[in-house]
C-alpha cells in the first residue's frame, strides 16, 4: 500500500515538474523580413535563419518555445496589407516597394502571437554586379543582415546587430553565376557574424 502511495506521489511530482517547465518556457516568435521575390528558394533561407537561432540557443533550447518564420509569414503579410506597409509598383509578383516594420508593429505582432520575445531578421541587398574574367564570370552583391531581439516585457529591442557582407557566385566557361546564390552566400556570412554574439543574444532573451 505504501509503495503504491509513494509511486503515485512520484508520478504527481513528475507531472507537476513537467507542467512547471512547460509554463516557464519563453515563447520566441521569429520574423524574416525581406522583399518578396528576393530569394529564388525562400524555404532554404528560412531554414538557414532557423539553424542560426538553433545554434545560438542549443545549450538552452528547452527554455524556449519557438514559432518559426515560416509559421508567421502569412500573418505578417496580412498585417502589412491591413496597415498599409506594402504597396505594389507593378503588375509582376514581387515588384513592389517595402515599408519596414516599426517598433509599434513589432509590439503588435508580439502581442498577437503571445510572445515573450521576437527574433526579427531583416535582409536587404544591393543590385548584383557582374564581373568577367578570362574563363569565368561572377555576380557579386552586398548583403545587410539586421538581427534584433524584441523583449515584450521591455517593449523595446534588447539586442541589435547589423552585419554587412558580400556574396559572390561564379560560373566557369559558361553563364554569369547566380544572383540568388550570391545573396544566400552573403546572408550566411552575415548570420555567422551574428552567431558570434550567441552569449549576448541569450542574455538578451533571459531578462
C-alpha positions, 0 to 999 in steps of 0.5 A: 500500500505504501509503495503504491502511495509513494509511486503515485506521489512520484508520478504527481511530482513528475507531472507537476515538474513537467507542467512547471517547465512547460509554463516557464518556457519563453515563447520566441516568435521569429520574423524574416523580413525581406522583399518578396521575390528576393530569394529564388528558394525562400524555404532554404533561407528560412531554414538557414535563419532557423539553424542560426537561432538553433545554434545560438540557443542549443545549450538552452533550447528547452527554455524556449518555445519557438514559432518559426518564420515560416509559421508567421509569414502569412500573418505578417503579410496580412498585417502589412496589407491591413496597415498599409506597409506594402504597396505594389509598383507593378503588375509582376509578383514581387515588384513592389516597394517595402515599408519596414516594420516599426517598433509599434508593429513589432509590439503588435505582432508580439502581442498577437502571437503571445510572445515573450520575445521576437527574433526579427531578421531583416535582409536587404541587398544591393543590385548584383554586379557582374564581373568577367574574367578570362574563363569565368564570370561572377555576380557579386552583391552586398548583403545587410543582415539586421538581427534584433531581439524584441523583449515584450516585457521591455517593449523595446529591442534588447539586442541589435546587430547589423552585419554587412557582407558580400556574396559572390557566385561564379560560373566557369566557361559558361553563364554569369553565376547566380544572383540568388546564390550570391545573396544566400552566400552573403546572408550566411556570412552575415548570420555567422557574424551574428552567431558570434554574439550567441552569449549576448543574444541569450542574455538578451532573451533571459531578462 
